[in-house]
Amino acid sequence: MNLPFVVNQRKVGFFMEEIKKQAAQELGARLRIIRKSQKMSLQEVEKRSHGHWKAVVIGSYERADRALS
């Protein structure tokens, strides 16, 4: 007899949040590597983008305090 597959929604939600957190951390690390390879500060990125990318926002992405949506 086949039993129906039961999904624990809390566990699924927890794992999805962990995956999102890890992806944000990896993206942030890559952004920082690229910025530093160009020998740019956060303020220089803001200046060179003519204010399109704010230094505080880029820093938040790099630290994974903020996730891209």
C-alpha positions as semicolon CSV with decimal commas, in nm:
position;residue;x (nm);y (nm);z (nm)
1;M;0,000;0,000;0,000
2;N;0,139;0,341;-0,096
3;L;0,113;0,611;0,165
4;P;0,076;0,971;0,049
5;F;0,388;1,182;0,070
6;V;0,347;1,432;0,352
7;V;0,548;1,754;0,346
8;N;0,624;1,942;0,664
9;Q;0,567;2,301;0,551
10;R;0,776;2,445;0,834
11;K;1,078;2,238;0,735
12;V;1,037;2,327;0,367
13;G;1,007;2,696;0,456
14;F;1,316;2,677;0,678
15;F;1,524;2,512;0,407
16;M;1,408;2,761;0,144
17;E;1,510;3,050;0,369
18;E;1,850;2,889;0,425
19;I;1,898;2,848;0,050
20;K;1,807;3,214;-0,007
21;K;2,045;3,322;0,269
22;Q;2,330;3,117;0,124
23;A;2,265;3,251;-0,227
24;A;2,269;3,609;-0,095
25;Q;2,599;3,543;0,085
26;E;2,757;3,394;-0,228
27;L;2,636;3,680;-0,445
28;G;2,763;3,936;-0,194
29;A;3,103;3,770;-0,183
30;R;3,123;3,777;-0,563
31;L;3,024;4,143;-0,576
32;R;3,295;4,230;-0,325
33;I;3,557;4,029;-0,516
34;I;3,468;4,207;-0,840
35;R;3,469;4,551;-0,676
36;K;3,801;4,492;-0,504
37;S;3,955;4,345;-0,820
38;Q;3,876;4,682;-0,980
39;K;4,038;4,848;-0,676
40;M;3,721;5,045;-0,609
41;S;3,574;5,158;-0,280
42;L;3,201;5,157;-0,225
43;Q;3,203;5,535;-0,265
44;E;3,388;5,504;-0,597
45;V;3,123;5,264;-0,728
46;E;2,854;5,515;-0,634
47;K;3,043;5,801;-0,799
48;R;3,123;5,608;-1,119
49;S;2,760;5,493;-1,148
50;H;2,650;5,858;-1,115
51;G;2,456;5,767;-0,802
52;H;2,262;5,483;-0,962
53;W;2,420;5,239;-0,713
54;K;2,438;5,380;-0,360
55;A;2,739;5,281;-0,151
56;V;2,524;5,179;0,144
57;V;2,311;4,952;-0,076
58;I;2,611;4,782;-0,235
59;G;2,760;4,729;0,110
60;S;2,431;4,572;0,224
61;Y;2,438;4,332;-0,072
62;E;2,801;4,243;-0,003
63;R;2,723;4,163;0,362
64;A;2,405;3,975;0,261
65;D;2,201;4,210;0,481
66;R;1,986;4,275;0,176
67;A;1,882;4,031;-0,094
68;L;1,823;4,101;-0,460
69;S;1,465;4,055;-0,563
